[in-house]
Amino acid sequence: MSGKTPFEPLDWSNPTPGHLKLLFISGAGFFADAYDLFAISIALVFLKQVWSLTASEISLISSAALFGAVIGPFIFGRIGDIFGRKYIYGVEAALLTPAP
């Protein structure tokens, strides 16, 4: 076995501005996803007190957040294939932005 892999040129290449741009864009997507999952846990503490939620209602809300985190990329990925990733990324960012 020679030990060469198809990705070996990437291992030895120098970072370019394109690599850095891709790093920041993918990092922003990860941040948005992680922020959603973090924010729901904080919001549930207050919602439980204000709305007197039961344990099953809290579980359903938490499950909905996780379900959205799992299914959302498949849905937006397919729509992104149709309309273009850049456009859908903008739409998704607009959806995640809170209203004033």
C-alpha positions, 0 to 999 in steps of 0.5 A, a space after each residue: 500500500 502506498 499510503 497516498 490518499 485523494 486528500 493528500 494535496 489538501 493536507 499539504 496546501 497553504 491556506 488561501 483567502 478562499 479557505 478562510 472565507 469558507 471557514 468563517 461561513 461554515 463557522 457562522 452556520 454552526 454558530 447559528 445552529 448551536 445558538 438555537 439549541 442553547 437559547 431554547 434551554 434558557 428560554 424554557 426556564 422562563 417559559 416554564 415559570 410564566 406559562 406553568 408548563 408541565 414536564 411533557 410540554 417542556 419535553 415536546 418543546 425541546 424535542 421540536 428544537 432538536 427535530 428542527 436541527 436534524 430535519 432543517 438541514 435536509 429541507 434547506 439543503 434540498 431547497 438550496 439545490 433548487 434556488 441556490 445556496 447563497 440565496 437560501 443561506 440569506 433566507 435562513 439567516 433572516 428567519 433566525 434574526 429576531 424581529 425588533 
